[in-house]
C-alpha cells in the first residue's frame, strides 16, 4: 500500500507540545497507555557477549535482566515501565531465539503485573540483518528472515515492534566522510525513505495481524553516525552544523514509518523524534542525559522536553555498587519520569519543559535546532512539500541552516570551523535542483560509479 504522506502539522503551535502527552496515545502491553498524560521509563540493555554462546544462555540472561528491572521498579514504588530488547544478531538471524527471549520476558512481566499491578510493555527492536560483509542486501533472501523475526517475536509476547533500519547507509558513509551534503540528502532523504516505505508497510501488516503495535524506526545508522563523528566541542572530525543537517534530513525519513502505518512510540535513539512528534502527534521515546552509559551528546536535558517515554540507550548487563546496571538505570529513569509526571499533575509541565530546553539550547547547533520551537519549524518545512520525499528533505536542510544562522546572530556561538561549514552547506543547498527526478537521476549516476557497494536494485531502480 502507498504511504499516506503528512502535509500538515498535528499541533497548531510548538507551545502545544509537552512531555507525557501526545495527540494520539497508544495502548500497549499490560494496561499501559503511552502519551496519555504521564511519562514512562523505558529501559534498554544488552546481554554480556558470552551470553550469546547458546540460546539457553541467552534466554537465561534476559530472564535475569527482566526480573532485575521489574523487581527494582516495584521495590522503589514506580507504577509503570517499558522494557526494550534490542536484538543481538543471533536473535534476528534465528527468529526462534528472539521469540523465545520475548516469551521468557513477557512471562516474568505478567507475573509482576498480576501480583503488584505494575503497568508494563515489551518492545523488541529487531536487528537489520539485511547485509553481508560487503553489501547491503535490502530486498534479498535476508528480508524474509528479517520479517519472520518480527512476526515470531510479536506472537511470542513483544508488544511494540521497532527496528533501526539501514537503507541508504552505503551512500551515506561515503558522503559523510567527504562533507558531501547532496550525497547525505540522497542517502537519508531519498534512499532511506524508499526503503522505509517498503519495510514499514510490511511491519505494520505484521502488527495488525498479531494484534501488536508497530512502534517506529530511528535513523541511528546515519544521523547518529554523524552525531558521533561530530563528537564534542573539542572534536573537528565533522562540523556539528553538518551533524544537525543530517538530523534534520532524517526527520522526513523516520516519518515514513508513521506514514506507512506505525503508531509510536518512536524509538529512543531518534533525536529527530521531536520533529516527528510535531508533525504526527504520536508519542515518542527519547534519550539524553540518561544515555551517558552508551554515548555522550550535547543535549542531554533538552531532548527530554517533549518525551513520552524516557530511555537510557543500551547498557551492558553487569554488576554495579547499587545493583545490576539495569536496576541502577531503570531507577534513574523512573525518578526523572516521577518529576515530569508531578509537573504534569501540578500544571507546571511547560515550566519544566522550558527549563530542560533552555539548559542546553545554546550549547551547540544540534541542541539549538532540536529545541522544540525550532524543531517545530523544521516540521513545517517538511510538510510544506510533504508529498515529495526529495523536496521535503531539502526543505528540512534549508530551514535547519536558516535556524543555525539566526542562532549565530544571537546567543549561539559558532567557531570559524562551524561558520565556514554553515556557509558551504547553504551554498550547496542553494545550487541543488528543485526537480526530484533530476536530482535522483544525477545522484544515481554519480554514486553508482563512485560507491562500489551501492546496488540500485536495493531500492527498486
C-alpha positions as CSV (number, residue, x, y, z in Angstrom):
1,X,0.0,0.0,0.0
2,X,1.2,3.5,-0.7
3,X,2.1,5.5,2.4
4,X,-0.2,8.4,3.4
5,X,2.0,11.5,3.4
6,X,1.8,14.2,6.0
7,X,1.1,17.7,4.6
8,X,0.1,19.4,7.8
9,X,1.2,19.7,11.4
10,X,-0.5,17.8,14.3
11,X,-0.1,20.8,16.6
12,X,-1.3,24.4,15.9
13,X,1.9,25.7,17.5
14,X,5.1,24.5,19.1
15,X,3.9,25.6,22.6
16,X,1.1,23.0,22.5
17,X,3.7,20.2,22.8
18,X,4.9,18.9,26.1
19,X,6.2,15.6,27.7
20,X,3.9,12.8,28.6
21,X,1.1,14.0,26.3
22,X,0.6,13.2,22.7
23,X,-2.4,13.7,20.4
24,X,-2.7,10.0,19.6
25,X,-1.9,7.9,22.7
26,X,-1.0,4.3,22.2
27,X,-2.4,1.4,24.2
28,X,0.1,-1.5,24.6
29,X,1.1,-4.4,26.7
30,X,-0.3,-4.8,30.2
31,X,-2.6,-1.8,31.0
32,X,-0.2,0.7,29.6
33,X,-1.2,3.8,27.7
34,X,1.6,5.8,26.2
35,X,1.4,9.6,25.7
36,X,-1.8,9.7,27.7
37,X,-0.8,12.2,30.4
38,X,2.2,10.6,32.1
39,X,5.8,9.7,31.1
40,X,7.1,6.1,31.3
41,X,10.7,4.9,31.9
42,X,11.9,2.7,29.0
43,X,14.9,0.6,29.9
44,X,17.3,-0.5,27.2
45,X,20.0,-3.2,27.9
46,X,22.4,-5.6,26.2
47,X,23.4,-9.1,27.3
48,X,27.1,-9.8,28.1
49,X,28.9,-11.1,25.0
50,X,29.5,-14.6,26.5
51,X,25.7,-15.0,27.0
52,X,25.3,-15.3,23.2
53,X,27.1,-18.6,23.1
54,X,23.8,-20.6,23.1
55,X,20.1,-20.0,23.0
56,X,19.7,-21.3,26.6
57,X,22.4,-19.0,28.0
58,X,20.8,-16.0,26.2
59,X,17.3,-16.7,27.4
60,X,18.6,-17.1,31.0
61,X,20.4,-13.7,30.7
62,X,17.3,-11.9,29.5
63,X,15.3,-13.6,32.3
64,X,17.7,-12.2,34.9
65,X,17.6,-8.7,33.2
66,X,13.8,-8.7,33.2
67,X,13.4,-9.9,36.8
68,X,16.0,-7.3,37.9
69,X,14.1,-4.4,36.3
70,X,10.6,-5.4,37.4
71,X,11.8,-6.1,41.0
72,X,13.5,-2.8,41.2
73,X,10.5,-0.8,39.9
74,X,8.2,-2.4,42.4
75,X,10.8,-2.1,45.2
76,X,11.1,1.7,44.8
77,X,7.4,2.1,44.1
78,X,7.2,3.1,40.4
79,X,3.9,2.5,38.6
80,X,4.9,1.7,35.0
81,X,7.9,0.6,32.9
82,X,8.7,-0.4,29.3
83,X,11.5,-2.9,28.6
84,X,13.3,-2.6,25.3
85,X,15.2,-5.6,23.9
86,X,17.5,-4.6,21.1
87,X,18.3,-7.8,19.4
88,X,21.8,-9.1,19.2
89,X,22.4,-10.6,15.8
90,X,21.8,-14.2,16.9
91,X,18.2,-13.3,17.8
92,X,17.2,-11.8,14.5
93,X,19.2,-14.2,12.3
94,X,17.5,-17.1,14.2
95,X,13.9,-15.8,14.7
96,X,13.2,-18.7,17.2
97,X,15.8,-17.3,19.5
98,X,14.3,-13.8,19.6
99,X,10.8,-15.4,20.1
100,X,12.0,-17.5,23.0
101,X,13.5,-14.4,24.7
102,X,10.3,-12.4,24.1
103,X,8.2,-15.3,25.6
104,X,10.5,-15.6,28.7
105,X,10.5,-11.9,29.3
106,X,6.7,-11.5,28.9
107,X,6.1,-14.4,31.3
108,X,8.0,-12.6,34.0
109,X,6.4,-9.2,33.3
110,X,2.9,-10.8,33.5
111,X,3.8,-12.3,36.9
112,X,4.8,-8.8,38.3
113,X,1.8,-7.2,36.7
114,X,-0.6,-9.8,38.2
115,X,1.0,-9.6,41.7
116,X,1.8,-5.8,42.0
117,X,-0.3,-4.1,39.4
118,X,2.7,-2.6,37.6
119,X,1.8,-1.4,34.1
120,X,4.3,-2.6,31.6
121,X,5.1,-3.4,27.9
122,X,7.8,-5.1,26.0
123,X,9.5,-3.6,22.9
124,X,11.6,-5.7,20.7
125,X,13.9,-4.0,18.2
126,X,14.7,-6.4,15.5
127,X,18.3,-6.1,14.1
128,X,18.5,-5.0,10.5
129,X,20.2,-8.2,9.3
130,X,19.9,-7.4,5.6
131,X,23.6,-7.1,4.9
132,X,26.5,-9.4,4.3
133,X,30.1,-8.3,4.9
134,X,30.4,-6.1,1.9
135,X,26.9,-5.3,0.6
136,X,23.5,-4.2,1.9
137,X,21.0,-6.7,0.6
138,X,17.8,-4.9,1.4
139,X,15.5,-7.0,-0.8
140,X,17.1,-10.4,-1.0
141,X,16.9,-13.7,1.0
142,X,17.6,-12.0,4.3
143,X,14.5,-9.9,4.0
144,X,12.1,-12.8,4.6
145,X,14.1,-13.8,7.7
146,X,14.0,-10.2,8.9
147,X,10.2,-10.2,8.6
148,X,9.9,-13.6,10.2
149,X,11.8,-12.2,13.2
150,X,9.1,-9.5,13.7
151,X,6.3,-12.0,13.4
152,X,7.7,-14.6,15.7
153,X,8.6,-12.0,18.4
154,X,5.1,-10.5,18.1
155,X,3.4,-13.8,18.5
156,X,5.7,-14.7,21.5
157,X,5.0,-11.6,23.6
158,X,6.6,-8.5,22.2
159,X,4.1,-5.6,22.4
160,X,5.9,-2.9,20.4
161,X,7.9,-3.6,17.2
162,X,10.8,-1.5,16.2
163,X,14.0,-1.5,14.1
164,X,16.9,0.8,13.3
165,X,16.9,0.3,9.6
166,X,19.9,0.7,7.3
167,X,18.5,1.9,3.9
168,X,20.8,4.5,2.3
169,X,23.8,3.8,4.7
170,X,26.2,2.7,1.9
171,X,25.9,6.0,0.2
172,X,25.7,8.0,3.5
173,X,29.0,6.5,4.8
174,X,30.7,7.6,1.6
175,X,29.1,11.1,1.5
176,X,29.6,12.0,5.2
177,X,33.4,11.4,5.0
178,X,33.6,13.8,2.1
179,X,31.3,16.5,3.6
180,X,29.0,15.8,0.7
181,X,25.7,17.3,1.6
182,X,23.9,16.3,-1.6
183,X,25.0,12.8,-1.0
184,X,23.7,12.9,2.6
185,X,20.4,14.3,1.3
186,X,20.2,11.5,-1.3
187,X,21.2,8.7,1.1
188,X,18.9,9.7,4.1
189,X,16.1,11.6,2.5
190,X,15.6,9.6,-0.7
191,X,17.1,6.1,-0.4
192,X,16.3,5.9,3.3
193,X,12.7,6.9,2.7
194,X,12.2,4.4,-0.2
195,X,13.5,1.5,1.9
196,X,11.4,2.7,4.9
197,X,8.2,2.6,2.9
198,X,8.8,-1.0,1.9
199,X,9.7,-2.4,5.3
200,X,7.2,-0.4,7.4
201,X,4.3,-1.3,5.2
202,X,5.2,-4.9,5.9
203,X,5.9,-4.4,9.7
204,X,2.6,-2.6,10.1
205,X,0.8,-5.5,8.4
206,X,2.5,-8.0,10.8
207,X,1.5,-5.8,13.8
208,X,-2.1,-5.7,12.6
209,X,-2.2,-9.5,12.1
210,X,-0.7,-10.2,15.5
211,X,-2.6,-7.5,17.5
212,X,0.6,-5.7,18.4
213,X,1.9,-2.2,17.8
214,X,4.2,-1.1,15.0
215,X,6.1,1.4,17.1
216,X,8.7,3.1,14.8
217,X,12.2,3.4,13.4
218,X,15.1,5.7,14.0
219,X,17.9,6.9,11.7
220,X,20.6,5.6,14.0
221,X,22.6,4.2,11.1
222,X,23.0,7.7,9.6
223,X,22.0,10.7,11.7
224,X,23.5,9.2,14.9
225,X,26.7,8.2,13.0
226,X,27.0,11.9,12.1
227,X,26.4,12.9,15.7
228,X,29.0,10.5,16.9
229,X,31.6,11.6,14.3
230,X,30.8,15.2,15.2
231,X,31.7,14.4,18.8
232,X,32.0,17.1,21.4
233,X,33.3,20.7,21.4
234,X,36.9,19.7,21.2
235,X,36.4,17.5,18.1
236,X,36.9,18.6,14.5
237,X,36.2,15.4,12.6
238,X,32.8,16.7,11.3
239,X,31.2,20.0,11.7
240,X,28.3,19.9,14.2
241,X,26.4,22.0,11.6
242,X,26.7,19.0,9.2
243,X,25.6,16.7,12.0
244,X,22.5,18.6,12.7
245,X,21.8,18.8,8.9
246,X,21.9,15.0,8.8
247,X,19.5,15.0,11.7
248,X,17.1,17.4,10.1
249,X,17.1,15.3,6.9
250,X,16.5,12.2,9.0
251,X,13.1,13.5,10.3
252,X,11.2,13.1,7.0
253,X,12.9,9.7,6.6
254,X,11.8,8.5,10.1
255,X,8.4,10.0,9.4
256,X,7.8,7.4,6.7
257,X,7.3,4.7,9.3
258,X,4.2,6.5,10.6
259,X,3.0,7.3,7.1
260,X,3.2,3.5,6.4
261,X,1.2,2.5,9.5
262,X,3.4,2.8,12.6
263,X,1.7,4.3,15.7
264,X,4.6,5.1,18.1
265,X,6.2,5.4,20.5
266,X,9.2,6.2,18.2
267,X,12.4,4.6,19.3
268,X,14.8,6.2,21.9
269,X,17.9,7.0,19.8
270,X,16.0,9.0,17.2
271,X,16.8,12.5,18.3
272,X,14.8,13.6,15.3
273,X,11.6,12.3,17.1
274,X,10.9,15.7,18.5
275,X,10.3,16.9,14.8
276,X,8.3,13.7,14.1
277,X,6.1,14.3,17.1
278,X,5.3,17.8,16.0
279,X,4.2,16.5,12.6
280,X,2.3,13.3,13.7
281,X,1.1,14.0,17.2
282,X,2.2,10.4,18.1
283,X,4.1,9.5,21.3
284,X,7.9,9.3,21.2
285,X,10.6,7.8,23.3
286,X,13.8,10.0,23.8
287,X,17.2,9.5,25.4
288,X,19.6,12.1,26.6
289,X,21.5,12.6,29.9
290,X,20.5,9.1,30.8
291,X,22.3,7.6,27.8
292,X,25.7,8.5,29.1
293,X,26.2,4.8,29.8
294,X,26.3,4.3,26.0
295,X,27.4,7.6,24.5
296,X,27.8,11.3,25.1
297,X,25.7,14.1,23.5
298,X,25.3,17.8,23.7
299,X,21.6,18.0,24.5
300,X,21.1,15.7,27.5
301,X,18.4,17.8,29.3
302,X,16.9,19.5,26.3
303,X,15.8,16.3,24.5
304,X,13.6,15.4,27.5
305,X,11.4,18.4,26.7
306,X,8.6,16.6,24.9
307,X,9.3,12.9,25.5
308,X,6.5,10.4,26.3
309,X,8.9,7.6,27.3
310,X,12.4,8.3,28.7
311,X,15.2,5.9,27.9
312,X,18.9,5.2,28.8
313,X,20.2,3.8,25.4
314,X,21.8,0.4,25.8
315,X,23.7,-0.6,28.9
316,X,25.6,-3.9,29.2
317,X,24.2,-6.1,31.9
318,X,26.7,-6.4,34.8
319,X,27.1,-5.5,38.5
320,X,27.5,-2.0,39.9
321,X,27.6,-1.0,43.6
322,X,23.9,-0.1,43.5
323,X,22.7,-3.4,42.0
324,X,23.0,-4.5,38.3
325,X,23.3,-1.9,35.6
326,X,19.6,-2.4,34.6
327,X,18.5,-1.8,38.2
328,X,20.5,1.4,38.5
329,X,19.5,2.9,35.2
330,X,15.8,1.9,35.4
331,X,15.6,3.6,38.8
332,X,17.3,6.8,37.5
333,X,14.9,6.9,34.5
334,X,11.9,6.4,36.8
335,X,12.9,9.3,39.1
336,X,13.1,11.6,36.0
337,X,9.7,10.4,35.0
338,X,8.3,11.0,38.5
339,X,9.5,14.6,38.2
340,X,7.9,15.1,34.8
341,X,4.6,13.4,36.0
342,X,4.5,15.7,39.1
343,X,5.0,18.7,36.8
344,X,2.0,17.5,34.7
345,X,-0.2,16.9,37.7
346,X,0.6,20.4,39.2
347,X,0.3,22.1,35.7
348,X,4.0,23.1,35.8
349,X,4.8,20.9,32.8
350,X,5.6,23.9,30.4
351,X,7.8,25.4,33.1
352,X,9.8,22.2,33.4
353,X,9.8,21.7,29.6
354,X,11.3,25.1,29.1
355,X,13.9,24.8,31.8
356,X,15.1,21.5,30.3
357,X,15.2,23.1,26.9
358,X,16.9,26.3,27.9
359,X,19.6,24.5,29.9
360,X,21.1,23.1,26.6
361,X,19.6,25.4,24.0
362,X,22.8,27.3,23.2
363,X,25.3,24.5,23.9
364,X,25.6,23.5,20.2
365,X,24.0,23.9,16.8
366,X,22.5,20.4,17.3
367,X,20.7,21.3,20.6
368,X,19.7,24.7,19.1
369,X,17.8,23.2,16.1
370,X,16.2,20.4,18.2
371,X,14.8,22.9,20.8
372,X,11.1,22.2,20.4
373,X,10.2,25.7,18.9
374,X,12.9,25.3,16.2
375,X,12.1,21.6,15.7
376,X,8.5,22.6,15.0
377,X,9.8,25.0,12.3
378,X,11.7,22.1,10.7
379,X,8.5,20.1,10.8
380,X,6.6,22.9,9.0
381,X,9.3,22.9,6.3
382,X,8.8,19.2,5.8
383,X,5.0,19.2,5.5
384,X,5.1,22.2,3.0
385,X,6.1,19.7,0.3
386,X,5.0,16.6,2.2
387,X,4.2,14.6,-0.9
388,X,7.7,14.8,-2.3
389,X,10.4,12.9,-0.5
390,X,13.3,14.9,-2.1
391,X,11.8,18.4,-1.6
392,X,10.7,17.8,2.0
393,X,14.2,16.6,2.9
394,X,15.8,19.5,1.1
395,X,13.4,21.9,2.8
396,X,14.3,20.5,6.2
397,X,18.0,21.1,5.4
398,X,17.4,24.6,4.2
399,X,15.3,25.5,7.3
400,X,18.0,23.9,9.5
401,X,20.6,26.3,8.0
402,X,18.3,29.3,8.5
403,X,17.8,28.4,12.1
404,X,21.5,28.0,12.8
405,X,22.2,31.3,11.1
406,X,19.6,33.1,13.2
407,X,21.1,31.5,16.3
408,X,24.6,32.6,15.3
409,X,23.3,36.2,15.1
410,X,22.2,35.9,18.7
411,X,23.4,33.7,21.6
412,X,24.6,30.6,19.7
413,X,28.4,30.8,19.5
414,X,29.9,29.3,16.3
415,X,33.6,28.7,15.8
416,X,35.3,29.7,12.5
417,X,35.2,26.0,11.5
418,X,31.4,25.8,12.1
419,X,30.8,29.2,10.4
420,X,32.5,28.0,7.3
421,X,30.7,24.7,7.3
422,X,27.4,26.5,7.5
423,X,28.3,28.9,4.6
424,X,29.4,25.9,2.5
425,X,26.2,24.0,3.3
426,X,24.0,26.9,2.3
427,X,25.8,27.3,-1.0
428,X,25.4,23.6,-1.8
429,X,21.7,23.6,-0.9
430,X,21.1,26.7,-3.0
431,X,22.7,25.1,-6.0
432,X,20.5,21.9,-5.8
433,X,17.8,21.4,-8.4
434,X,14.1,21.8,-7.4
435,X,13.1,18.8,-9.5
436,X,13.1,15.5,-7.8
437,X,13.6,13.4,-10.9
438,X,16.6,15.4,-12.0
439,X,18.2,15.2,-8.5
440,X,17.5,11.4,-8.3
441,X,18.9,10.7,-11.8
442,X,22.1,12.8,-11.2
443,X,22.7,11.1,-7.9
444,X,22.1,7.6,-9.2
445,X,24.7,8.2,-12.0
446,X,27.2,9.7,-9.6
447,X,27.0,7.2,-6.7
448,X,26.7,4.2,-8.9
449,X,30.1,4.9,-10.4
450,X,31.7,6.2,-7.1
451,X,30.4,3.8,-4.5
452,X,31.2,0.2,-5.4
453,X,28.8,-1.2,-2.7
454,X,25.8,0.8,-3.9
455,X,23.3,-1.6,-5.5
456,X,20.4,0.4,-7.1
457,X,18.3,-2.8,-7.2
458,X,18.1,-2.5,-3.3
459,X,15.8,0.5,-3.9
460,X,13.8,-0.9,-6.9
461,X,15.7,1.1,-9.5
